[in-house]
């Protein structure tokens, strides 16, 4: 059982100039009470993002014979990456309700906004897609919504 209630989860997406669509999900997994403050609990928010690429068949064909990277080797070879333009996007977000030990109910929202994307055609992922690297900004909001 989760120690909080998920009230909203909106998958995000990025449409790229090369025809690829990236799906982004953000999932809150951990809420830790850090300290009590005059404005309520200060919460530590642990979350993960999930990214999946859906590339056109011509790009999948280009990486068909390429290896999958070992560990993070592909991230250190900056010469194999090229920036791809974002042509459309929607931010991913998750919002939860958490009841604190102080008896107050908190709304916690994590939102991810993609701001830049690069790809390499020198490696493929486990699904045979080119590998994309996304830079995003993260917004975390927490507020007291109701005293119990």
Number of C-alpha atoms within 10 A of each C-alpha: 4 8 12 18 13 16 12 12 18 15 17 20 21 24 17 17 12 13 15 20 19 19 19 23 20 22 20 20 12 14 16 12 12 11 10 12 8 6 8 17 21 16 19 13 18 12 13 10 12 10 14 16 19 17 19 14 11 10 17 17 14 16 20 15 12 15 13 18 15 8 7 8 8 17 13 8 10 9 9 14 18 14 13 17 15 18 11 11 17 16 20 22 24 21 22 18 20 22 17 21 10 11 12 16 19 22 19 23 20 21 21 22 20 19 13 15 19 16 16 20 18 17 23 21 16 11 11 21 24 26 22 22 16 16 12 14 11 14 11 13 13 20 17 17 13 11 11 9
